[in-house]
Amino acid sequence: MNFTIESNRIYKQDGQGKLLAEVLFPENAGGMVTVTHTFVDESLRGQGIADELMKALVSEVILNNKKISPVCSYAVKWFSKHPEHSDLLV
């Protein structure tokens, strides 16, 4: 799935502008982002979209040399299942 990437948000909308999926990660002092919210529309659940959002987030964080503080429950669970990215966590 192709996402739109902004400085603190990665998301997907349909052709009418309806939000289908997003992860929010505002930046804090010191180059750290806090993952505060992950959303996937009911119509897309169970298809691995949230996992794709998190992978896109990890790519952006690596590209921009930042660290991650996962706060939302999905992000906390995702990082616990992906210890290969533990070096990105604060």
C-alpha positions in Angstrom: 0.0 0.0 0.0 1.3 3.5 -0.8 1.2 5.9 2.1 1.4 9.7 2.3 4.3 10.6 4.5 4.4 13.9 6.5 6.8 15.0 9.2 4.6 13.6 12.0 2.1 11.4 10.2 1.9 8.5 7.8 -1.5 7.8 6.3 -3.7 6.6 3.5 -6.9 8.1 2.2 -9.3 6.9 -0.4 -10.2 8.8 -3.6 -12.8 10.9 -1.7 -10.4 11.9 1.1 -11.7 9.4 3.7 -9.0 8.4 6.1 -8.3 4.7 5.8 -5.1 4.2 7.9 -2.7 6.4 9.8 0.0 6.4 12.4 0.8 9.7 14.3 4.2 10.4 15.7 4.8 13.9 16.9 8.5 14.9 17.3 9.8 15.8 20.8 13.1 17.5 21.7 16.3 15.7 20.9 15.1 14.0 17.7 12.7 11.6 19.3 9.2 10.8 18.0 6.4 9.5 20.1 4.0 7.1 18.5 0.7 8.3 19.9 -2.0 6.7 17.6 -2.4 4.0 15.1 -5.7 3.7 13.1 -6.9 1.3 10.4 -10.4 1.6 9.0 -12.7 -1.3 9.7 -12.9 -2.2 6.0 -9.1 -2.8 5.9 -8.6 -4.6 9.3 -7.0 -8.0 9.3 -4.9 -7.3 6.1 -1.7 -6.3 7.8 -2.1 -2.5 7.1 -1.1 -1.5 10.7 2.1 -3.6 10.3 2.8 -1.8 7.0 2.3 1.6 8.7 4.8 0.6 11.4 7.4 -0.5 8.8 7.0 2.8 7.0 7.5 4.6 10.3 10.6 2.6 11.0 12.0 3.5 7.6 11.3 7.2 8.1 12.9 7.2 11.6 16.0 5.5 10.3 16.2 7.8 7.3 15.9 10.9 9.6 18.2 9.5 12.3 15.6 9.7 15.1 14.5 7.5 18.0 11.1 6.2 18.9 9.0 6.2 22.0 6.0 3.9 21.4 3.0 5.0 23.5 -0.1 3.7 21.7 -0.9 0.1 22.5 -0.4 -1.2 19.0 3.1 0.4 18.7 4.1 -1.1 22.1 2.9 -4.5 21.0 4.5 -4.2 17.5 7.9 -3.3 18.9 7.8 -6.1 21.4 7.3 -8.5 18.5 10.1 -6.9 16.4 13.2 -6.8 18.7 15.3 -6.3 15.6 14.2 -2.6 15.9 14.9 -2.2 19.6 17.9 0.0 18.8 15.4 2.7 17.6 13.7 2.8 21.0 14.4 5.3 23.8 
